[in-house]
């Protein structure tokens, strides 16, 4: 197996955390990961340090590196900031939509529509991650792109955690609707509309989170 770069290790570990392959509280062993990726402990340690800086893992003396739990107050604060940053996309978008972006989004939309009657939380979470990556491509400001990406991955796993308690058909429809609305705005070269769509769907999700948290025992479940 070819050795993984530090960047590849970081992205793969981040994906595993966000897809709950490593749930909150899971211990990540540098030695085990180094063997898996065919590298020394140094690039693994660097990747874990980066994930710790981003709030996805934490180091505990005598235990090691563990996947961080979700702080509900922090979650809401991140979403509030993400909604504000989404508004900036209209002002700081690229002059032209990158080649292939709309085509890629149409493929994701078709995949999303096919998920309606096939319950697969992991698959739709991966699809939304891909949608997020395409959305990064339309941001013309590099610092905004970096910050938006970091904040997204700080909250990405929340949806997957609560999906079993949500209406699957509704969640798939909302996802498809968001992608479709973004495609329409991009085809019209209306980046302010893209920004409004992203902000409104983030607001909708935050409302669903609040409703979920009001239900019995949900606070313990999401923070576990």
N, C-alpha and C positions, 0 to 999 in steps of 0.2 A: 504494500500500500504506500502511495506517495505521501511524503510528509506534508502536513498542513502548515500554512503560514499562520502567523499570529492573528492576522485579520480574519482568515477563514475560521480559525478556532473560535474567535470572539463571536462571529456571526452565527456559527452553529450552536454555540452554547446559549446565545441570546434567543435563538429560535426555539430551542428545547425548553427554555424557561417560559417563553411566551405561549407555547403550545401545551404547557403543563406537563411535558414529559419529565421535567424536574419540578415537582410541586413545591409550594412554600414549605420551608423547613428541611428540604432535601440537602444532604451534605455532599459537596462536590470535592472529590479527592484529586489533588494535583497529580499524584502518582498514577492513579487509575486513568485519568484523562490523558496524561503524557503517553502512557502505553497505548491507549486507544488511537491517538492521533499520530503515533510514531515519531514523537518529538521529545526533547528534553523538557524539564519542568519549567524552564524559563519562559517560553512563549505561552504556556498554559497560565503561569502566574500573571503574566502581563495582561492576558485576556480577562482573567478573573478580577484583576485590579481595575480594569476599565469598566467591567460590569458593576463593580462595587461603587465606583464613582457615579455611575448612572442609577444607582439605587436598586439594582436587581438582585444583588447578593450582598451579604455582610460577613465580616470576619469575626469569629468568636474564639477567644483564647482557650485552648484546650479542646476545642471542637473542630475548628477549621473554617472553611468557607461554606456558608449555607444560603439557600435561596431565600430572599427576603419575603416577608409577608406583606400584605397590602394594608397600608394605612388609609382609612376611609377619608379622613380630613385631607390628607395629601392628594388622594385620588380626585376629589372634587376641585381642589385648587389647580391641579394639573389640567383638568378639563376646562376650567374657566380660562386658563392661560392659552390652551390650544384653540379655543374658540376665538379669542382675541387675535392670535397669530394667523388664524385662517383668514381673517379679514384683510390681512396684509398681502395675501397672495394676489389679490386683484391689482395691487399697486406694484408688486415686486415680481410679477410673473415674467417668464421669458418673452421676448418680442414675438416669437413664433412657437407654436406647439411643436415639440420635438418630433421628428419623423418616427412613425411607428407607434406613438403613444395612443392615438385614437383606435388604431387597429387592435392593439393589445388590450385596451379596455373593452372593446366589443367582444373579444374572445372571453374575457373574464365575465362579462355580462351573460353570455351564452352558457358558460359553465355554471354560473349562479342560478340561472333559471332551471337548469337540469337538477339542481339540488332540492327543489321544492318538496319532492316526495321521497327523498333519500336522506334520512337523518344521519348526518356525519359532521359533528361539531369541529373535529380536527380539520376536515377538508375546507369548511367554510372559513375557518380562522386563517388557514394558509392562503385562501383566495383573497381575503381582506388584507392580509399582509402584502400580497402582490399588488393589490389596488393601491395601497399606501405608497409602495415603491414607485408606481407609475405617477402618482400625484407629486412625489418629490421632484420628478423630472420637469415639471412645469414651473417650479419655483426658480426664478432667476437670481435670487440673492443667496449666496453660499452660506452665510451665517444663519439666515432664516431656515434654510434647508437642513442644516446640522441640528439646530435647536428643535425644529419640528419633528425630525426623525427621533431624537432622543426622547422627547416627551411622548411620542406615540408608543414607543416600546415600553415606557414606564407604565402605561395603562392597558396595553394590548391584551394581556391575559385575563383581564376582568371579565370581558364579554364571554370568553370561553368558560370561565369558572361558573357563570350563572346561566349559561345557555340551557342546561338541563331543566331549569325551572321556568324558562320562558316559552312563549308560543313559537315553535320552530317555523311554521309556515309564515308567520308574521315577520320574524327576524330575517328569513330569506327574502321575503318581498321587500322589506325596507332596504336590505343590502342591494338588491337588484335595482330598486328605484333610485338609490343614491348614485350608483354607477351610471345608470341611464341618464339621469339629470346632468351629471358631469359631462358625459359624452355630448349631449345636446349643446351645453354651454361651450365646450371646446370647439365643436363644429361651427358654432356661431362666432368663434373667436372672442367670446365675452368672458374675460377672466374675472370680472367682478361677480358675474353670475356663478362661476365656479366657486368663488370664495363664499358666496351666500349659501350655496348648496352644502358645502362642507361644514360650515358653521351651524346651519340649521339641523343637519343630521347628528352632529355632535351634541347639540342641545337636546335633541330627541332622545339620544342614548342616555344622557345624564338624567333625564326625567324618568326613564325606565329603571335606571340604577336606583334612584330615590324611591320609586315605588317598590322595587325589590327589597330594599333595605327596611321598608316599613313592614314587611311580612315577618312572620314568626321565625326566629332562629337564623334568619339570613345574615345578620351581622356576624355571628360566629362562623358561619359557613364561608363567607367571602374573605374573612380575615385569617382563616386557618392556613 
